[in-house]
Amino acid sequence: MLSNIGPLELLVVAAVLVILVTPSVIAYRRKVERLWLVVLVNVIAGPSGLLWFVALYMAMTMSTRSTEISVAGSADAQRQAAAPGSRGYGTIPFGSRSAKSSCRASR
């Protein structure tokens, strides 16, 4: 049976598989909070057609995870370094000074 598959049929099968996993890929790229739920709905009920649209809707509308990154030169990091008893480790300010010169300055 598999030996009778031509290049056109193989292309159609590949296109269908790409379309079927689209909601999961969108959810992953958007970094949704409940990625596992979108993948579960997509894999189990996605091929039915109607629930594929549900998975796509979930991937597009679910809230995303916070990707807040603390920067060493931010105001919070500077306040934490200036706190009493703090030695300020890991708070290298941005600017023209290098890491060595800022470590020497904090001693």
N, C-alpha and C positions, 0 to 999 in steps of 0.2 A: 504494500500500500504506500509506504513512504517513498519507494523508488519511482512511483508514478507522479510525484509532485514536481511540477515545473517551476521555473523561476517566477512566473507571475503569481502563482498560488502562494509561493513562499513569501513574496513581497506583501501580499494581502494579509497573510497570517502575521507577519512582523508588524504591519501597520495597525492591525486590530489589537495586538498586544501592547503596542505603544499607547494607543488610545485608552485601553483599559487601565493602565497604571498611571495615567495622567493625574487623577485626583490625589494619589499618594505622593507623587513627585511635587505637585503644587504645595501640598501641606508640608512636606519636608523643606522645601525652599523658603516657605513663609515662616517656618519654625513655629508651627501651631503648638499649643499646650498639650493637646490630646492627640498627638500624631498616631498613636496606636489605635485609637478609635476610628480614625479615617481609613487607616490601612485595613482594619478588620472589616469595616463595611465595604470597602472597595474590593477586597479579595474574596470575601464570602458571597456577597450579594451583588457585586458590580456587574458581572456578566449578564444579569437579568435585564439590564437596560434602565429600568426606572430607578433602581437604587444606585446606579452609577451616577445619575444626576444628583441624588441625595449626597453621595460621597463628594462630588464636585462642589456642591453648595457648602458642605461642611468645611472643605479645604479652603474655600474662598472667604468664609465668614467667621470662622472660629478665631478666638483671640490668640495673639502670638505671645511667645515667651519674651521676657525682658532680657535684652542683651546689653545691659548697661555695664560699661567698663570703667573702672576707676583709673583715672590717669594720675600719674605721680605729681604732676604740676597743678592738679585741680585744687579748688578751695578747700574741699573736704580733707584731702591728703595733707594740705598745709596746716589746717586746724588740728588734725590728729598729731602731726609732728610737733606742733607747738604746745601740745598738752603737757601739763606738769608731769615730770617723771618719764617722759617719752624721749628716747634717744633719736628718733627720726629715721630709723633704718628704712631703706627702700624708698625714700622720698628724694629722688634726684630731680632738681628743678630743670625745666627745659630752658635752653638758652645756649650761650656760647661756652659756658664752662663744661669741662668734661666730668666724668664720674669721679676720677681721682681727685680733682681739685675741689669738688663739692664734698667729698669725704674728708679731705684735709680741713676744710673750712668748718665742718660740723664738730670737729674734735675739740 
